[in-house]
Amino acid sequence: MIFVLELPRPDQPRAWFAFDGADLQRKLDASGGVPEHALHLWPDEASAMKAFEDLREPLWQGPGWRARWALREQLIATEVLAED
């Protein structure tokens, strides 16, 4: 599973997943191609969790807390992370 975090603006992060590279490409094509804004990819559950848990990650600093929250919500939705 590939975890994706899009940052069109710092206050509007979007997190989603793709099952594999082909699914990722299909989803990007369906949305008009690779976006011009920041796109962060984690190739598997372990790397997404590691990034989420690293509070020193520059991506999470300042208004980046919203991006971390969006990734958290996606990790919960895919049952990688428990809500409690």
RONU-557609 format. One record per residue: x, y, z of N, C-alpha, C in turn; residue in three letters. Coordinates in nm, 3 decimals. Example, Ala and Ser with C-alpha at 12.3 -4.5 7.8 and 13.67 -1.06 7.14 Angstrom:
BEGIN
((1.319, -0.569, 0.780), (1.230, -0.450, 0.780), (1.320, -0.330, 0.780), 'ALA') ((1.285, -0.225, 0.708), (1.367, -0.106, 0.714), (1.290, 0.003, 0.787), 'SER') 
This chain:
BEGIN
((0.085, -0.117, 0.000), (0.000, 0.000, 0.000), (0.089, 0.123, 0.000), 'MET') ((0.059, 0.219, -0.085), (0.134, 0.344, -0.095), (0.049, 0.454, -0.032), 'ILE') ((0.109, 0.528, 0.059), (0.039, 0.639, 0.123), (0.081, 0.769, 0.058), 'PHE') ((-0.017, 0.853, 0.029), (0.006, 0.978, -0.045), (-0.045, 1.094, 0.039), 'VAL') ((0.035, 1.199, 0.044), (-0.006, 1.322, 0.111), (0.012, 1.436, 0.011), 'LEU') ((-0.097, 1.501, -0.022), (-0.095, 1.616, -0.114), (-0.105, 1.744, -0.031), 'GLU') ((-0.027, 1.843, -0.072), (-0.030, 1.971, -0.003), (-0.054, 2.085, -0.103), 'LEU') ((-0.178, 2.098, -0.150), (-0.205, 2.209, -0.241), (-0.185, 2.344, -0.172), 'PRO') ((-0.217, 2.349, -0.043), (-0.192, 2.464, 0.045), (-0.167, 2.406, 0.183), 'ARG') ((-0.090, 2.476, 0.267), (-0.062, 2.423, 0.401), (-0.187, 2.394, 0.483), 'PRO') ((-0.294, 2.468, 0.458), (-0.415, 2.448, 0.538), (-0.515, 2.352, 0.473), 'ASP') ((-0.475, 2.287, 0.362), (-0.565, 2.194, 0.294), (-0.496, 2.064, 0.253), 'GLN') ((-0.433, 1.994, 0.346), (-0.368, 1.869, 0.309), (-0.471, 1.761, 0.277), 'PRO') ((-0.435, 1.671, 0.189), (-0.521, 1.556, 0.156), (-0.435, 1.431, 0.160), 'ARG') ((-0.479, 1.333, 0.234), (-0.408, 1.205, 0.240), (-0.497, 1.097, 0.180), 'ALA') ((-0.434, 1.008, 0.105), (-0.507, 0.896, 0.045), (-0.407, 0.784, 0.021), 'TRP') ((-0.454, 0.672, -0.030), (-0.364, 0.560, -0.054), (-0.391, 0.498, -0.190), 'PHE') ((-0.292, 0.424, -0.235), (-0.306, 0.343, -0.356), (-0.258, 0.203, -0.319), 'ALA') ((-0.316, 0.103, -0.380), (-0.277, -0.034, -0.348), (-0.137, -0.068, -0.398), 'PHE') ((-0.101, -0.012, -0.514), (0.030, -0.040, -0.574), (0.060, 0.071, -0.675), 'ASP') ((0.173, 0.058, -0.744), (0.212, 0.159, -0.841), (0.111, 0.180, -0.953), 'GLY') ((0.053, 0.071, -1.002), (-0.046, 0.083, -1.110), (-0.171, 0.156, -1.061), 'ALA') ((-0.213, 0.126, -0.940), (-0.330, 0.195, -0.882), (-0.299, 0.342, -0.860), 'ASP') ((-0.179, 0.373, -0.815), (-0.137, 0.511, -0.797), (-0.145, 0.586, -0.930), 'LEU') ((-0.093, 0.526, -1.035), (-0.095, 0.590, -1.166), (-0.238, 0.612, -1.215), 'GLN') ((-0.324, 0.512, -1.195), (-0.465, 0.526, -1.235), (-0.531, 0.643, -1.162), 'ARG') ((-0.505, 0.651, -1.032), (-0.567, 0.757, -0.953), (-0.514, 0.895, -0.992), 'LYS') ((-0.385, 0.904, -1.018), (-0.329, 1.031, -1.062), (-0.383, 1.070, -1.199), 'LEU') ((-0.391, 0.973, -1.290), (-0.446, 1.000, -1.424), (-0.591, 1.046, -1.415), 'ASP') ((-0.668, 0.982, -1.327), (-0.810, 1.017, -1.312), (-0.828, 1.158, -1.256), 'ALA') ((-0.728, 1.206, -1.182), (-0.739, 1.340, -1.124), (-0.669, 1.446, -1.209), 'SER') ((-0.626, 1.407, -1.329), (-0.564, 1.505, -1.418), (-0.413, 1.499, -1.424), 'GLY') ((-0.354, 1.395, -1.368), (-0.208, 1.380, -1.371), (-0.143, 1.420, -1.240), 'GLY') ((-0.012, 1.420, -1.241), (0.063, 1.455, -1.120), (0.035, 1.602, -1.089), 'VAL') ((-0.005, 1.631, -0.966), (-0.037, 1.770, -0.932), (0.088, 1.859, -0.931), 'PRO') ((0.066, 1.987, -0.947), (0.177, 2.082, -0.945), (0.220, 2.115, -0.803), 'GLU') ((0.137, 2.085, -0.705), (0.172, 2.113, -0.566), (0.250, 1.996, -0.505), 'HIS') ((0.294, 2.014, -0.382), (0.374, 1.913, -0.313), (0.298, 1.782, -0.299), 'ALA') ((0.370, 1.675, -0.324), (0.314, 1.540, -0.315), (0.418, 1.454, -0.244), 'LEU') ((0.380, 1.397, -0.132), (0.470, 1.313, -0.054), (0.419, 1.170, -0.060), 'HIS') ((0.509, 1.077, -0.083), (0.474, 0.935, -0.095), (0.551, 0.853, 0.005), 'LEU') ((0.483, 0.758, 0.065), (0.548, 0.657, 0.148), (0.510, 0.522, 0.088), 'TRP') ((0.608, 0.440, 0.056), (0.582, 0.319, -0.021), (0.513, 0.205, 0.054), 'PRO') ((0.502, 0.219, 0.186), (0.440, 0.110, 0.262), (0.394, 0.162, 0.398), 'ASP') ((0.324, 0.075, 0.470), (0.270, 0.111, 0.600), (0.379, 0.148, 0.698), 'GLU') ((0.488, 0.072, 0.698), (0.596, 0.096, 0.795), (0.658, 0.234, 0.776), 'ALA') ((0.685, 0.273, 0.653), (0.747, 0.403, 0.631), (0.649, 0.518, 0.660), 'SER') ((0.522, 0.498, 0.633), (0.422, 0.600, 0.665), (0.411, 0.617, 0.816), 'ALA') ((0.410, 0.507, 0.889), (0.404, 0.513, 1.036), (0.530, 0.578, 1.092), 'MET') ((0.644, 0.544, 1.037), (0.770, 0.601, 1.086), (0.768, 0.752, 1.066), 'LYS') ((0.724, 0.798, 0.951), (0.715, 0.943, 0.925), (0.615, 1.008, 1.020), 'ALA') ((0.499, 0.945, 1.037), (0.396, 1.000, 1.126), (0.447, 1.014, 1.269), 'PHE') ((0.521, 0.917, 1.317), (0.568, 0.916, 1.455), (0.687, 1.009, 1.479), 'GLU') ((0.756, 1.051, 1.374), (0.874, 1.136, 1.387), (0.832, 1.282, 1.402), 'ASP') ((0.823, 1.328, 1.525), (0.778, 1.465, 1.551), (0.880, 1.568, 1.505), 'LEU') ((1.002, 1.526, 1.476), (1.105, 1.618, 1.424), (1.096, 1.635, 1.273), 'ARG') ((1.009, 1.560, 1.208), (0.991, 1.569, 1.063), (0.958, 1.714, 1.025), 'GLU') ((1.040, 1.776, 0.939), (1.013, 1.916, 0.901), (0.874, 1.938, 0.842), 'PRO') ((0.821, 1.838, 0.777), (0.688, 1.849, 0.716), (0.580, 1.878, 0.820), 'LEU') ((0.600, 1.834, 0.944), (0.498, 1.849, 1.048), (0.511, 1.980, 1.126), 'TRP') ((0.612, 2.059, 1.099), (0.637, 2.179, 1.178), (0.541, 2.292, 1.141), 'GLN') ((0.515, 2.379, 1.237), (0.427, 2.494, 1.215), (0.290, 2.449, 1.166), 'GLY') ((0.243, 2.505, 1.054), (0.112, 2.467, 1.004), (0.110, 2.323, 0.948), 'PRO') ((0.227, 2.260, 0.946), (0.234, 2.122, 0.900), (0.161, 2.023, 0.989), 'GLY') ((0.118, 2.068, 1.107), (0.041, 1.977, 1.193), (-0.083, 1.927, 1.120), 'TRP') ((-0.137, 2.009, 1.031), (-0.255, 1.967, 0.955), (-0.222, 1.850, 0.862), 'ARG') ((-0.103, 1.856, 0.804), (-0.060, 1.747, 0.716), (-0.042, 1.619, 0.796), 'ALA') ((0.018, 1.630, 0.914), (0.035, 1.513, 1.000), (-0.101, 1.457, 1.040), 'ARG') ((-0.196, 1.544, 1.070), (-0.331, 1.501, 1.108), (-0.398, 1.429, 0.991), 'TRP') ((-0.381, 1.480, 0.869), (-0.441, 1.416, 0.751), (-0.382, 1.276, 0.732), 'ALA') ((-0.250, 1.262, 0.749), (-0.188, 1.130, 0.738), (-0.240, 1.040, 0.849), 'LEU') ((-0.254, 1.092, 0.970), (-0.307, 1.014, 1.082), (-0.445, 0.959, 1.049), 'ARG') ((-0.532, 1.044, 0.995), (-0.667, 1.002, 0.960), (-0.665, 0.891, 0.855), 'GLU') ((-0.573, 0.899, 0.759), (-0.564, 0.795, 0.657), (-0.510, 0.665, 0.717), 'GLN') ((-0.415, 0.676, 0.807), (-0.362, 0.556, 0.873), (-0.470, 0.488, 0.957), 'LEU') ((-0.555, 0.565, 1.020), (-0.667, 0.508, 1.096), (-0.767, 0.443, 1.001), 'ILE') ((-0.800, 0.512, 0.892), (-0.899, 0.460, 0.796), (-0.854, 0.328, 0.734), 'ALA') ((-0.725, 0.311, 0.717), (-0.673, 0.187, 0.658), (-0.633, 0.086, 0.765), 'THR') ((-0.667, 0.117, 0.889), (-0.644, 0.028, 1.004), (-0.497, -0.002, 1.028), 'GLU') ((-0.410, 0.090, 0.990), (-0.268, 0.078, 1.021), (-0.243, 0.131, 1.162), 'VAL') ((-0.322, 0.230, 1.201), (-0.310, 0.295, 1.331), (-0.443, 0.283, 1.403), 'LEU') ((-0.437, 0.249, 1.532), (-0.558, 0.242, 1.611), (-0.600, 0.383, 1.651), 'ALA') ((-0.729, 0.407, 1.655), (-0.779, 0.542, 1.685), (-0.753, 0.581, 1.829), 'GLU') ((-0.745, 0.488, 1.917), (-0.723, 0.521, 2.059), (-0.579, 0.532, 2.083), 'ASP') 
